[in-house]
Amino acid sequence: HVGYVGEGMLDASVCGNIFASPNAVRIETGLSLIRSSKGILVIVKNYTGDKLNFTLAAQRFCFATGVPVRLVAVADDVSIGRSKSAHVACRGLAGTVLVHKIAGGAAAAGCGLDEIANLAEFVAQNMGTIGVALDGCDIPGRPHVKRLGHDEVELGIGIHSEPRSRRINPRPTVEVLVEEKLVAILSQEDEERNYLNTTQGQKNVRSFC
């Protein structure tokens, strides 16, 4: 069995404060609780804090224990165009759940760590998602600040309530909204967001042992 650590489901979930990455010490603790001799796959969403802290923890844990660790960063958000994502990178969104499920299925089928990590990377690089919201969210204990009008929706919002893409007013029907999202994900004509028309790569998979 290959162990996992990530931001939800699977063998261990390491949580930080609201809208913040856990620190490397917490992550190492999670890795030590799994400690699979066949290796550990770390799955994170593509945010700077998560990548830095999980990478640091994975390196330290691997060097201390000899347990192989692989890391996959999921960057499925298509709302940010290429000209901007070159600086901030595409964020991880709901598609991360599918990477968890598929990686878990591969482990249950008896695949090794490298096979599972490569499969998770293939899934992540051939997947696109985009968020939509009727309003933003707030950290508990802080006053709510309404960001959208009563007849608006925001397309491309992030999981931490980051504003992106555009606002639509008046609020469209579900059918129109789904069409807007599908165009953003699947369009081959928008050079800014044609993320799914790429060659298979390994840029988000890293091996530490």
N, C-alpha and C positions, 0 to 999 in steps of 0.2 A: 504494500500500500504506500502510495506517495502522499506525504502530508502537505497541507496547504495552510497558508496564512493570508488574510486579505481584509477587505472592508465589509465582509458579510458572508454568511453561509460557510460551508465546507468545515474543515477541522478546527480552525481558530479564526477569530475576528479580533483585530486590534484597533481600538477606538481612541481617538484623541478628544479634545474639547470640541464643542460645536463649531463647525466650519474650520477646524484646524487638524493638522496631522498629529498622530501620536508621536511621541519622541522615540528615539532609537532604543532606549532602555526598555520601554514597554514592548516594543516589537521583538527585541531579543528574548524577553520573557515568553512571549507567544511562541516563538520558534522553539524554545527549549521545552515547552509543554508538548509540542508535537514530536520533535526529535526522531523522525523516521529514518531508518538506516538506508532506505532507498532514495532519500532526498526530499526536498521541500520545494514546492512551487509557490512563489509569492505573486499575487495578482493585485495590482493597484490601479486606481484611476490616475490619469495623466495630469497631476498637479505637482508643482515644484516641491512643496513641503513633503508630500508623500514619497515622491521619487528619491529625494535626498535622504530622508530618514529611513525608509525601508531598504535602500541600497546600502547605507552605512551599517545598519543592523545585520543585514544579510552577509556582508563581508566579514564583520567581526565574528558572527556566529559560525560561519563556515571555517574561518581560520582557527577558531578555538576548538571546534568539535570535529572537523573533517567531514561533516555532513554536507553533501552537495546541495546548493541552493540555486534556483533559477528565478528570475523576475520578469514578469510581463506587465507592461504599462498599457492600459486600454485607452485609446484616444478616438472615440467613436463620434464625437460631436462634429457635425458638418456646418454648424451655424456661422463659424468664423471663417472668413475667406482666407485664401492662401497668403495674400499679402500681409495680413495681420498675424496669421498663425505661425508665420516664419519667426515671429518674435515671441509670441506667447504660447504657441503650440495648441493643438486641438485638445479639448478637455475630455475627460471620461464621463460618460453618462450611463443611462439604463442598460446599454448593451453589455456592460460589465457582468451583469447577471447571467447572460447567455454564455459568456466565456467561463464563468464558474461552473455552470451546469455541464457544458461540453467537456471541460477538463476533468470534472468529477466522473463523468461517464467513461472517459478514456482510462482513468485510473481504475475504475471498477472492472473494466475489460482486461486489465492486466498490463497496460502499456507502461513503459519506463518513463522516467522523469524527462529525458530529452524529447521523446516522442510527444509527451503531453504538452510540454512547453512550446514546442514547435507548432503543434495543433492549435493551442491557445493563441499564439501569435498570428497564425493564418486566419483564424476566426476574427480576431481583433482588426486585422488590416483589410478584411473584406466585409466590413459592417459599418453602417452609418446610422446615426440617430439624431434627432433634433427635439428640443424641449419646447413646450408651450405652457403659458400660465395666465390665469386671470388676475394675479397679483403676485407681489414678491413675498418673501418670508422674513421673519425677524428672529434674532436671538432671544430666547425666553428671558423675561425680566426687563427688556427694553421696550419703549413705546413703539407701537406699530406706526409705520409711515406708509401710507397708501401711495403707490407709484403709478397706478393705472386708473383711468376713468371708468365709469360704470359700464361703458360700451366698448371697451378696448380689450385686446389680448396682446401678449408679447410673445413673439416667435423667436426661439433661440435662447431662451433664458437658461442659465446654468443651475446646477444643484445647490450652489451657495447663493442663489438669487442674483448672480451676475447678469447685468443687462447685456444683450447682444442682439444682432440681427435687426429686427424692426418691430414696431407696434402696428397693429391692424385696427382700424377704426372706420366704420362700425364693426362690431364683433361679427365675424362670418358664421355661416352655418357649419356644422361638423363636417359635412361633405366638402365644402370649399377649403376648410382648414386642413383636412387630410390631404387634399390635392396639393395645397401649398407645401406641406411637409414632404410629400413624395417627390415633388419637383426638386426641392432643396437636396434631398438625399440621392436621387437617381439621375438627375439631369446630366447628360453628357455634353451639353452646350455651355454650361457655366464653368468657365475655366477656374474661377475662384473656388468652387466647391465640388469639383469633379474628383472627389477623394476615392471613390470605389473603382475608378478606371486606372489602377496602378498595378505594377508588377508585384509579385510576392516578395516580401523582404523580411529581414530579421532585425530591423533597427531597434525594436523595443524589447528584444529578448537579450538577457545578459546572463552569463555563466560566471560564478564566483569560485568554483573549485575545478 
